Amino acid sequence: MNEVTVRQPLIQQDIVVFAILVLITTAVHLTSNSQNRVLKKFYFFCPPLLVMYFVPGILNTANVINGENSRVYELISKFLLPAGLVLFTLSVDIRELWKLRKKAGAMFLAGAVGVIIGGPLTILIVKQFAPGLVGGEGPDAVWRGLACVSGSWIGGSANLAALSEVFKPSPKLFSSMVILDTIIANLWLAILLFGVGRNKQINRFFRANDNDVDEVREKIAAYQLATSKIPSLGNVLSILAVAFGGCGLAYFIAEPTVAYIQMQYPVLERFSLTSGFFWVVILCTTIGVALSFTPLRRLEGSGASRTGNVFLYLFITAVGMQMDIASVAENYGLLLVGFIWLLFHILAMLIVGRLIKAPYFFFAVAGEANLGGAVQASLIASAFHPALAPVGVLLAVLGYVFGNYGGYLCGLLMQWASG
């Protein structure tokens, strides 16, 4: 009887893994602000957020740490990220954000249409040179698995799970699709993060400018400057109380809300409204916005969004820790299908973005609202400015609502394309 030997990572203690993520975050932040000529050139080509994302991925691939078995990602995503959302939205100006709605919505719909149309077109293309990649019969028919991925690429992982119950792919096929979804989504996130550092150059292609986005950012920056002060211990404790108090309240409300929906309105599951973390993200954003109308908004001057940025940076490193770079080579066949499909998504957004002259901010946030969901979309928006995080959340809400319907339509089209 052969036993499979599982290689244990070099570092297994979660507290040590967490310390490594903190050290990576600190080192990247400090070196990216250095005046050293070599470092400045390095970060010109590799933006800091991208480095924070890839370094843990390299450690995970080299088996120094194990992102899959460590609880660090779970703790950071469940506690620090929602707390950061509360702080990001604490100083938000709703009237200014409302000005961004039209182009953001148009880009989101363009990305969703690109996924829906791109799915069947990808199958038709791949059938011409590698029909086995998109073949199969019954529960092993590849189109069934790709249909589940389409829901994820319009709304998020909750839609992936929901559509798996509709199209019923085999467990083995579904596992392969989860890998495909994870790898493509992680690489897309890396590309979008890289683009944040090239924002101005990319805007030239779109014939766009950041006037609307910059106006919001400048007003937030002016408010921060006007209220800025050296924080006292009381200020720091107040910031933490607001962050984790809001996070705790969101979890306190989310659990019975999900239970009530499941019991009284089970039909809403098709909208992915039975996902507990979805409600946590929505509630944290709502709590932060509500507090922005109170005197607690002045905590921004004591560093509320800076504290939120710490949580955000740690989350980026934790997401990177989940990435296994070697798995890209191991799943090259399905990945080819995924890359071709992703190109249709990108093409649709590039065409619409250029037509409506939408700046890269809308392209990046809408693209991640499609392929990543609320968490990653708010992450990308926050990379431009913490106060813009709600834009990502709002677009992701659209994804949760339309993901199942768009994924179902895409699945039917892929079934037709498969013959």
Secondary structure in CASP SS format (residue, H / E / C, confidence):
PFRMAT SS
TARGET T0000
AUTHOR 0000-0000-0000
METHOD secondary structure of the structure
MODEL  1
M C 1.00
N C 1.00
E C 1.00
V C 1.00
T C 1.00
V C 1.00
R C 1.00
Q C 1.00
P C 1.00
L C 1.00
I C 1.00
Q C 1.00
Q C 1.00
D H 1.00
I H 1.00
V H 1.00
V H 1.00
F H 1.00
A H 1.00
I H 1.00
L H 1.00
V H 1.00
L H 1.00
I H 1.00
T H 1.00
T H 1.00
A H 1.00
V H 1.00
H H 1.00
L H 1.00
T H 1.00
S H 1.00
N C 1.00
S C 1.00
Q C 1.00
N C 1.00
R H 1.00
V H 1.00
L H 1.00
K H 1.00
K H 1.00
F H 1.00
Y H 1.00
F H 1.00
F H 1.00
C C 1.00
P C 1.00
P H 1.00
L H 1.00
L H 1.00
V H 1.00
M H 1.00
Y H 1.00
F H 1.00
V H 1.00
P H 1.00
G H 1.00
I H 1.00
L H 1.00
N H 1.00
T H 1.00
A C 1.00
N C 1.00
V C 1.00
I C 1.00
N C 1.00
G C 1.00
E C 1.00
N C 1.00
S C 1.00
R C 1.00
V H 1.00
Y H 1.00
E H 1.00
L H 1.00
I H 1.00
S H 1.00
K H 1.00
F H 1.00
L H 1.00
L H 1.00
P H 1.00
A H 1.00
G H 1.00
L H 1.00
V H 1.00
L H 1.00
F H 1.00
T C 1.00
L C 1.00
S C 1.00
V C 1.00
D C 1.00
I H 1.00
R H 1.00
E H 1.00
L H 1.00
W H 1.00
K C 1.00
L C 1.00
R H 1.00
K H 1.00
K H 1.00
A H 1.00
G H 1.00
A H 1.00
M H 1.00
F H 1.00
L H 1.00
A H 1.00
G H 1.00
A H 1.00
V H 1.00
G H 1.00
V H 1.00
I H 1.00
I H 1.00
G H 1.00
G H 1.00
P H 1.00
L H 1.00
T H 1.00
I H 1.00
L H 1.00
I H 1.00
V H 1.00
K H 1.00
Q H 1.00
F H 1.00
A C 1.00
P H 1.00
G H 1.00
L H 1.00
V H 1.00
G C 1.00
G C 1.00
E C 1.00
G H 1.00
P H 1.00
D H 1.00
A C 1.00
V H 1.00
W H 1.00
R H 1.00
G H 1.00
L H 1.00
A H 1.00
C H 1.00
V H 1.00
S H 1.00
G H 1.00
S H 1.00
W H 1.00
I H 1.00
G C 1.00
G C 1.00
S H 1.00
A H 1.00
N H 1.00
L H 1.00
A H 1.00
A H 1.00
L H 1.00
S H 1.00
E H 1.00
V H 1.00
F H 1.00
K C 1.00
P C 1.00
S C 1.00
P H 1.00
K H 1.00
L H 1.00
F H 1.00
S H 1.00
S H 1.00
M H 1.00
V H 1.00
I H 1.00
L H 1.00
D H 1.00
T H 1.00
I H 1.00
I H 1.00
A H 1.00
N H 1.00
L H 1.00
W H 1.00
L H 1.00
A H 1.00
I H 1.00
L H 1.00
L H 1.00
F H 1.00
G H 1.00
V H 1.00
G C 1.00
R C 1.00
N H 1.00
K H 1.00
Q H 1.00
I H 1.00
N H 1.00
R H 1.00
F H 1.00
F C 1.00
R C 1.00
A C 1.00
N C 1.00
D C 1.00
N H 1.00
D H 1.00
V H 1.00
D H 1.00
E H 1.00
V H 1.00
R H 1.00
E H 1.00
K H 1.00
I H 1.00
A H 1.00
A H 1.00
Y H 1.00
Q H 1.00
L H 1.00
A H 1.00
T H 1.00
S C 1.00
K C 1.00
I C 1.00
P C 1.00
S C 1.00
L H 1.00
G H 1.00
N H 1.00
V H 1.00
L H 1.00
S H 1.00
I H 1.00
L H 1.00
A H 1.00
V H 1.00
A H 1.00
F H 1.00
G H 1.00
G H 1.00
C H 1.00
G H 1.00
L H 1.00
A H 1.00
Y H 1.00
F H 1.00
I H 1.00
A H 1.00
E H 1.00
P H 1.00
T H 1.00
V H 1.00
A H 1.00
Y H 1.00
I H 1.00
Q H 1.00
M H 1.00
Q H 1.00
Y C 1.00
P H 1.00
V H 1.00
L H 1.00
E H 1.00
R H 1.00
F H 1.00
S C 1.00
L C 1.00
T C 1.00
S C 1.00
G H 1.00
F H 1.00
F H 1.00
W H 1.00
V H 1.00
V H 1.00
I H 1.00
L H 1.00
C H 1.00
T H 1.00
T H 1.00
I H 1.00
G H 1.00
V H 1.00
A H 1.00
L H 1.00
S C 1.00
F C 1.00
T C 1.00
P H 1.00
L H 1.00
R H 1.00
R H 1.00
L H 1.00
E H 1.00
G H 1.00
S H 1.00
G C 1.00
A H 1.00
S H 1.00
R H 1.00
T H 1.00
G H 1.00
N H 1.00
V H 1.00
F H 1.00
L H 1.00
Y H 1.00
L H 1.00
F H 1.00
I H 1.00
T H 1.00
A H 1.00
V H 1.00
G H 1.00
M C 1.00
Q C 1.00
M C 1.00
D C 1.00
I C 1.00
A C 1.00
S H 1.00
V H 1.00
A H 1.00
E H 1.00
N C 1.00
Y H 1.00
G H 1.00
L H 1.00
L H 1.00
L H 1.00
V H 1.00
G H 1.00
F H 1.00
I H 1.00
W H 1.00
L H 1.00
L H 1.00
F H 1.00
H H 1.00
I H 1.00
L H 1.00
A H 1.00
M H 1.00
L H 1.00
I H 1.00
V H 1.00
G H 1.00
R H 1.00
L H 1.00
I H 1.00
K C 1.00
A C 1.00
P C 1.00
Y H 1.00
F H 1.00
F H 1.00
F H 1.00
A H 1.00
V H 1.00
A H 1.00
G H 1.00
E H 1.00
A H 1.00
N H 1.00
L H 1.00
G C 1.00
G C 1.00
A H 1.00
V H 1.00
Q H 1.00
A H 1.00
S H 1.00
L H 1.00
I H 1.00
A H 1.00
S H 1.00
A H 1.00
F H 1.00
H C 1.00
P H 1.00
A H 1.00
L H 1.00
A H 1.00
P H 1.00
V H 1.00
G H 1.00
V H 1.00
L H 1.00
L H 1.00
A H 1.00
V H 1.00
L H 1.00
G H 1.00
Y H 1.00
V H 1.00
F H 1.00
G H 1.00
N H 1.00
Y H 1.00
G H 1.00
G H 1.00
Y H 1.00
L H 1.00
C H 1.00
G H 1.00
L H 1.00
L H 1.00
M H 1.00
Q H 1.00
W H 1.00
A H 1.00
S H 1.00
G C 1.00
END
